[in-house]
Amino acid sequence: MTDKEALKRRYALERDKRLRPDGPLQYRRWEDGRPDPFTPVTPRPPKRDHVTVAFVGGGFAGLATCAQLKQAGVDSVRIVEKGGDFGGAWYWNRYPGVQCDTASFVYMPLLEETGYMPSEKYAHGPEILEHCRRIGKHFDLYADALFHTQVTDLRWDGDHSRWIVRTDRGDEFTARFVALGTGPLHVPKIPRIPGLETFGGHSFHTSRWDYEYTGGDPLGAPMDRLRDKRVAVIGTGATAVQCVPPLARDAAELLVFQRTPSSVDERGNRPTDPAWFAEIATPGWQQRWLENFTANQTGSAREDLVMDAWTDLARRARDRIRKLPRTQLTRDGINAAYEDADFEKMEEIRARVDTVVDDPETARRLKAWYRQLCKRPCFSDEYLQSFNRPNTHLVDTDGRGVERITATGIVAGGVEHPVDCIVYATGFEVSTPFTERGGFDMTGRDGRLSDYWGEGMRTLHGIHVHGFPNAFFVQPSHGARLIANIPHNLTESGTTITGIVRHALEHGHDEVEVTREAEDAWMELLLGSTSNVGSADCTPGSYNNEGQDSGPRRAFFVGYPQGAQAFFRFIGQWRAAGTFDGLEFRRRD
């Protein structure tokens, strides 16, 4: 029997020792002078033309939206992408071992439209990147795309009802509509560790993996140039859980510096059986799977098609809630049942560490003491096993982090560890302002987006912003905010945007904009909700602004109060009605 109060005290103790007054300021951007180590820049003349839709970002958001626009007959679509190809996070993240943590069949968009069968339940990065290229080719998105191009300014031209787009390649073209899907996983960050610049060895961020130094390639070839190297990994989040096993395999010695352990559940990956896939891949199959996964996340599904660790917690909570007597079917009673399910799940995850890791002290330090959704849940059948290798060592800092870096190594707990190479598995900017991460501001009818969002993000449905006509945002917040499967959020937004653009074009409307009243009403609805994801009592991390009060900007992190499934149902009905309530369509006189 779990002593829940003792467990809560342990969670609080572990949280408190990791709290820092500098919060997210403990990190800075990673800049190493290699903006793109994967694709050379191709010279081209600047663009001086006009398109119907310009989309900023060539990841899943841009691909899912622009593919649907093309299907709807909107042919003049241009994607502007700072990388050298489509893919977004999957373009940049080519570190060894990278793969999706949500089942491929619901994670990879447009599988049915492109006729593609993922090779395994959790596809690896190269396959996902190739699928992004497949989407680009299938929907003819390469023809007008601008790669290695960073937008520097978006400015509304009210006299002509269009946007002026400027870039770092000298482009200055116009677009009737613009959409932004820049995402949170493209600006790498590293901790502000004293002495970091003094390190005399080699170092890189995981999203700029240096295969010239390590040897090997993204397809998994051995990193043979590490055979005589002592390598350090700083960070133990989702990225480290994936790249540590191949590093442990190939490096002469590997040191993993840990501030907070990840919760690492079983992955259970397996190849896709073509005969099984042929049975499920009937018309509309992927939408059914998406809806089923979401229904399981919100606890209302009768069956579980995906059957993974993401849906396991929801199933446990649902079973407990069903057993509650009628008198306990209250908000407090349901929350307590969910909490009990979470405690049970995390106890199993911690117990798994003892069964996998040979050394009891290492196992003790690899256990996560927080609720499962306080940090990104991780899944691996290799990470914990890596610490049984004689060349792999956990350097646990008991929540304090690395103290400093010297010319020859890393100091933690007062001990200097000499290393030849440092790999920063420290993630990306998440809580910085949208315009900072995007690298540009946009000027609407009455002013700049950075000013309008100065006290926090404001939208309708997470897509429309008052004062910014003909502009759309593709991201999870203020909508479903389904963190277990971000692409579902993006695909639904793309469907919504496509319907609105098609409506405006078919009816001769020059402008479409959310009214201030509709935006205010949506924000009032959202800010009255709460979330158990990344709450203030969680271990510090990207979900809760490193444990610091976000102030008014907390609005960025909320979603539809009734949950993801309810939002997808709501937005589907909103689209189907055809009236687009809350939006104002205008013709220019």
RAURCOR-V254359 format. One record per pair of residues at least 4 apart in sequence whose ideal C-beta (glycine too) atoms are under 6 Angstrom apart, sorted by the first residue. I is the first residue (numbers start at 1). J is the second residue. If there is no record, write none. Layout:
i:I j:J
i:I j:J
This chain:
i:2 j:343
i:10 j:369
i:11 j:369
i:11 j:370
i:14 j:369
i:15 j:539
i:17 j:399
i:18 j:399
i:18 j:540
i:19 j:540
i:19 j:547
i:20 j:26
i:22 j:26
i:23 j:546
i:23 j:548
i:24 j:431
i:24 j:546
i:26 j:191
i:26 j:192
i:27 j:189
i:27 j:191
i:28 j:192
i:29 j:189
i:30 j:188
i:30 j:190
i:30 j:205
i:36 j:84
i:37 j:208
i:39 j:84
i:41 j:148
i:46 j:170
i:46 j:171
i:47 j:171
i:47 j:173
i:49 j:173
i:50 j:174
i:51 j:76
i:51 j:78
i:51 j:175
i:52 j:74
i:52 j:76
i:52 j:176
i:53 j:69
i:53 j:77
i:53 j:177
i:54 j:78
i:54 j:165
i:54 j:175
i:54 j:178
i:55 j:62
i:55 j:66
i:55 j:79
i:55 j:179
i:56 j:80
i:56 j:151
i:56 j:180
i:57 j:61
i:57 j:62
i:57 j:181
i:57 j:182
i:58 j:62
i:58 j:79
i:58 j:81
i:58 j:86
i:59 j:88
i:59 j:89
i:59 j:183
i:60 j:64
i:60 j:109
i:60 j:487
i:60 j:490
i:61 j:181
i:61 j:474
i:61 j:490
i:62 j:66
i:62 j:79
i:62 j:181
i:63 j:67
i:63 j:135
i:64 j:109
i:64 j:490
i:64 j:491
i:64 j:494
i:65 j:179
i:65 j:474
i:65 j:494
i:65 j:497
i:66 j:77
i:66 j:79
i:66 j:141
i:67 j:110
i:67 j:135
i:67 j:139
i:68 j:494
i:68 j:495
i:68 j:498
i:69 j:74
i:69 j:77
i:69 j:498
i:70 j:139
i:72 j:498
i:72 j:502
i:78 j:144
i:79 j:141
i:79 j:145
i:80 j:146
i:80 j:149
i:80 j:151
i:81 j:147
i:82 j:150
i:83 j:91
i:84 j:147
i:84 j:148
i:85 j:91
i:86 j:132
i:86 j:133
i:86 j:136
i:87 j:91
i:87 j:129
i:87 j:132
i:88 j:183
i:89 j:93
i:89 j:185
i:90 j:125
i:90 j:128
i:90 j:129
i:92 j:207
i:93 j:98
i:93 j:207
i:94 j:209
i:94 j:218
i:95 j:206
i:95 j:209
i:95 j:243
i:96 j:243
i:96 j:246
i:97 j:242
i:97 j:243
i:97 j:245
i:97 j:246
i:98 j:125
i:98 j:242
i:99 j:122
i:99 j:124
i:100 j:107
i:100 j:122
i:100 j:123
i:101 j:379
i:102 j:107
i:102 j:485
i:103 j:121
i:103 j:306
i:103 j:308
i:104 j:108
i:104 j:118
i:104 j:123
i:105 j:289
i:106 j:289
i:106 j:290
i:106 j:293
i:106 j:485
i:107 j:487
i:108 j:131
i:109 j:487
i:109 j:491
i:110 j:114
i:110 j:135
i:111 j:116
i:111 j:286
i:112 j:286
i:114 j:134
i:114 j:138
i:117 j:272
i:117 j:277
i:118 j:123
i:118 j:272
i:119 j:272
i:120 j:269
i:120 j:271
i:120 j:272
i:121 j:269
i:121 j:270
i:122 j:269
i:123 j:127
i:123 j:128
i:126 j:218
i:126 j:219
i:134 j:138
i:136 j:141
i:136 j:142
i:141 j:145
i:149 j:167
i:149 j:169
i:150 j:168
i:150 j:439
i:151 j:167
i:151 j:440
i:152 j:166
i:152 j:167
i:152 j:168
i:152 j:440
i:153 j:166
i:153 j:440
i:154 j:163
i:154 j:165
i:154 j:442
i:155 j:164
i:155 j:443
i:156 j:163
i:156 j:444
i:156 j:445
i:157 j:162
i:157 j:164
i:158 j:445
i:161 j:510
i:161 j:511
i:161 j:588
i:162 j:174
i:162 j:176
i:163 j:175
i:163 j:178
i:164 j:174
i:165 j:173
i:165 j:175
i:166 j:172
i:167 j:171
i:177 j:470
i:177 j:501
i:178 j:471
i:179 j:472
i:180 j:473
i:181 j:474
i:182 j:438
i:184 j:430
i:185 j:428
i:187 j:428
i:187 j:429
i:187 j:437
i:188 j:205
i:188 j:207
i:188 j:428
i:189 j:426
i:189 j:428
i:189 j:429
i:190 j:424
i:190 j:426
i:193 j:402
i:193 j:405
i:194 j:404
i:195 j:404
i:195 j:405
i:195 j:406
i:196 j:405
i:198 j:407
i:199 j:203
i:199 j:405
i:200 j:407
i:201 j:420
i:201 j:421
i:202 j:213
i:202 j:421
i:203 j:422
i:204 j:208
i:204 j:210
i:205 j:424
i:206 j:239
i:206 j:425
i:211 j:216
i:211 j:217
i:214 j:223
i:214 j:225
i:214 j:226
i:215 j:223
i:215 j:224
i:215 j:225
i:216 j:221
i:216 j:222
i:216 j:223
i:217 j:221
i:222 j:250
i:223 j:250
i:226 j:250
i:226 j:251
i:228 j:252
i:229 j:251
i:229 j:252
i:229 j:420
i:229 j:421
i:230 j:253
i:230 j:419
i:230 j:420
i:231 j:247
i:231 j:251
i:231 j:254
i:231 j:421
i:232 j:255
i:232 j:410
i:232 j:419
i:232 j:422
i:233 j:240
i:233 j:256
i:233 j:423
i:233 j:425
i:234 j:257
i:234 j:424
i:235 j:240
i:235 j:425
i:235 j:426
i:236 j:240
i:236 j:258
i:236 j:262
i:237 j:262
i:238 j:376
i:238 j:378
i:239 j:425
i:240 j:244
i:240 j:425
i:241 j:262
i:241 j:378
i:241 j:380
i:241 j:383
i:243 j:247
i:244 j:248
i:244 j:256
i:244 j:383
i:244 j:386
i:245 j:382
i:245 j:386
i:247 j:251
i:247 j:254
i:248 j:254
i:248 j:386
i:248 j:389
i:248 j:392
i:253 j:391
i:254 j:392
i:255 j:393
i:255 j:395
i:255 j:417
i:256 j:394
i:257 j:395
i:257 j:402
i:258 j:396
i:259 j:397
i:259 j:399
i:259 j:401
i:260 j:539
i:261 j:366
i:261 j:368
i:262 j:378
i:263 j:349
i:263 j:368
i:263 j:372
i:263 j:377
i:264 j:378
i:264 j:380
i:264 j:383
i:264 j:384
i:265 j:309
i:265 j:349
i:265 j:379
i:267 j:379
i:267 j:380
i:267 j:381
i:272 j:277
i:277 j:281
i:280 j:285
i:281 j:285
i:284 j:288
i:289 j:305
i:290 j:488
i:292 j:301
i:292 j:305
i:293 j:306
i:294 j:564
i:294 j:565
i:295 j:300
i:295 j:301
i:295 j:565
i:296 j:301
i:296 j:304
i:296 j:311
i:296 j:314
i:297 j:314
i:297 j:484
i:298 j:563
i:298 j:565
i:299 j:314
i:299 j:317
i:299 j:318
i:304 j:311
i:306 j:311
i:309 j:379
i:310 j:484
i:311 j:315
i:313 j:345
i:316 j:341
i:317 j:338
i:317 j:341
i:320 j:337
i:320 j:340
i:320 j:341
i:321 j:334
i:321 j:337
i:324 j:328
i:324 j:329
i:324 j:333
i:328 j:333
i:329 j:333
i:342 j:371
i:342 j:372
i:345 j:372
i:346 j:372
i:350 j:367
i:353 j:357
i:353 j:363
i:353 j:366
i:353 j:367
i:354 j:363
i:356 j:384
i:357 j:362
i:357 j:363
i:357 j:384
i:357 j:387
i:358 j:388
i:362 j:387
i:362 j:394
i:365 j:396
i:370 j:374
i:370 j:539
i:372 j:377
i:373 j:533
i:374 j:538
i:374 j:539
i:375 j:541
i:386 j:392
i:387 j:392
i:387 j:394
i:395 j:412
i:397 j:401
i:397 j:412
i:402 j:410
i:402 j:412
i:403 j:411
i:403 j:412
i:404 j:411
i:405 j:410
i:408 j:418
i:409 j:416
i:409 j:417
i:409 j:418
i:409 j:419
i:410 j:417
i:411 j:416
i:429 j:437
i:430 j:542
i:431 j:545
i:432 j:436
i:432 j:437
i:435 j:441
i:435 j:449
i:435 j:450
i:441 j:448
i:441 j:449
i:441 j:450
i:442 j:449
i:443 j:448
i:444 j:467
i:444 j:468
i:445 j:467
i:446 j:467
i:447 j:451
i:449 j:453
i:453 j:457
i:455 j:552
i:456 j:552
i:456 j:553
i:456 j:555
i:457 j:555
i:457 j:556
i:458 j:519
i:458 j:523
i:459 j:465
i:459 j:478
i:460 j:464
i:460 j:514
i:460 j:518
i:460 j:519
i:460 j:522
i:460 j:582
i:461 j:479
i:462 j:477
i:462 j:478
i:462 j:479
i:463 j:472
i:463 j:473
i:463 j:493
i:464 j:514
i:466 j:514
i:466 j:516
i:466 j:519
i:469 j:511
i:469 j:513
i:470 j:511
i:472 j:497
i:474 j:490
i:474 j:493
i:476 j:481
i:476 j:486
i:476 j:489
i:477 j:481
i:477 j:556
i:479 j:567
i:480 j:489
i:480 j:564
i:480 j:567
i:480 j:568
i:481 j:559
i:482 j:488
i:482 j:489
i:482 j:564
i:487 j:491
i:492 j:568
i:496 j:575
i:499 j:575
i:502 j:506
i:504 j:509
i:504 j:512
i:509 j:585
i:509 j:587
i:510 j:587
i:510 j:588
i:511 j:586
i:512 j:583
i:512 j:585
i:513 j:584
i:514 j:518
i:514 j:519
i:514 j:582
i:514 j:583
i:515 j:584
i:518 j:582
i:523 j:527
i:526 j:558
i:529 j:558
i:529 j:561
i:534 j:538
i:534 j:543
i:534 j:544
i:538 j:544
i:540 j:546
i:540 j:547
i:545 j:550
i:550 j:554
i:560 j:567
i:562 j:566
